[in-house]
C-alpha cells in the first residue's frame, strides 16, 4: 500500500501594483512593493537578478551566475532573499539549481515605474 500525498499548487508571488503616478498604494501593495525594492536594494542581489534576467534562454544555473565577488553561501543567501521577495523562481535539476525571472514580474515592475496612461 502506497501513501500518495497531494501537494498544494502555489501561485507565484507577483508584485502587482498600479503605476505610482496613478493613485496612492494600499497598505498591502506598499508592503509587497517595499519587499521587492528592499531585495533589489543590495548591489549583489541586483547583480544576481540582472544576471538571471539577462541570461540566454531566460534562466540561469547557479553555477553560471555565482561569480559576483562573494562566497557561495552568501550567493545562496542572496538568491533566497530574491525568491522570498517573489522576484525569482527556482528549480533543482540534479545537483544544480536553475533560476528564472518570470515575465510577469518584469512586466509588473515596469508597470509600477511607468507613468499612468
C-alpha positions in Angstrom: 0.0 0.0 0.0 1.5 3.3 -1.0 0.8 6.6 0.6 0.4 9.3 -2.1 0.2 12.9 -0.9 -1.1 15.7 -2.9 0.8 18.9 -2.6 -0.8 22.2 -3.0 0.0 24.2 -6.1 1.4 27.6 -5.1 0.8 30.6 -7.2 3.9 32.7 -7.8 4.1 35.9 -5.8 4.0 38.7 -8.3 4.4 42.3 -7.3 1.2 43.8 -8.8 0.6 47.4 -8.3 -0.7 50.3 -10.4 1.8 52.9 -11.7 3.0 55.0 -8.8 1.6 58.1 -10.5 -1.9 56.6 -10.9 -3.1 56.5 -7.2 -1.7 56.0 -3.7 -0.7 52.4 -3.0 -2.8 50.5 -0.5 -1.0 49.2 2.7 -0.8 45.7 1.2 0.6 46.9 -2.1 3.1 49.1 -0.3 4.3 46.1 1.8 4.7 43.9 -1.3 6.4 46.6 -3.3 8.8 47.6 -0.4 9.8 43.9 0.0 10.7 43.8 -3.7 12.7 47.0 -3.7 14.4 46.1 -0.4 15.6 42.8 -2.1 16.9 44.8 -5.1 18.5 47.4 -2.8 21.6 45.3 -2.3 24.2 45.5 -5.1 25.0 41.8 -5.0 21.3 40.9 -5.3 20.8 43.4 -8.1 23.7 41.9 -10.0 22.3 38.3 -9.4 18.8 39.4 -10.5 20.3 41.1 -13.6 22.4 38.0 -14.4 19.4 35.8 -14.3 17.1 38.2 -16.2 19.6 38.7 -19.0 20.9 35.1 -19.2 20.3 33.3 -22.5 17.2 31.3 -22.5 15.6 33.2 -19.6 17.1 31.1 -16.9 20.4 30.6 -15.3 22.2 27.8 -13.4 23.6 29.0 -10.1 26.9 27.7 -11.4 26.8 30.3 -14.2 25.9 33.4 -12.0 27.8 32.9 -8.8 30.9 35.0 -9.7 29.7 38.2 -8.0 32.6 38.7 -5.6 31.1 36.9 -2.6 31.3 33.3 -1.3 28.9 30.6 -2.5 27.0 30.5 0.8 26.5 34.3 0.5 25.3 33.9 -3.1 22.8 31.3 -1.9 21.6 33.6 0.8 21.0 36.5 -1.6 19.2 34.2 -4.1 17.0 33.0 -1.3 16.1 36.6 -0.5 15.2 37.3 -4.1 13.0 34.2 -4.2 11.3 35.2 -0.9 10.5 38.7 -2.5 8.9 36.9 -5.4 11.5 38.1 -7.9 12.9 34.7 -8.8 11.7 31.2 -9.1 13.9 28.2 -8.8 14.0 24.5 -9.9 16.5 21.9 -8.8 17.9 19.7 -11.6 20.3 17.1 -10.3 22.9 18.9 -8.2 22.3 22.3 -9.7 19.5 24.9 -9.1 18.2 26.9 -12.0 16.7 30.4 -11.5 14.2 32.2 -13.6 12.7 35.7 -13.6 9.0 35.2 -14.5 8.0 37.6 -17.3 5.0 38.7 -15.2 7.5 40.0 -12.6 9.3 42.1 -15.1 6.0 43.4 -16.5 4.7 44.3 -13.1 8.0 46.1 -12.2 7.8 48.0 -15.5 4.2 48.9 -14.9 4.8 50.1 -11.4 7.5 52.5 -12.6 5.8 53.8 -15.7 3.6 56.9 -15.9 -0.1 56.3 -15.8 -1.8 56.3 -19.2 
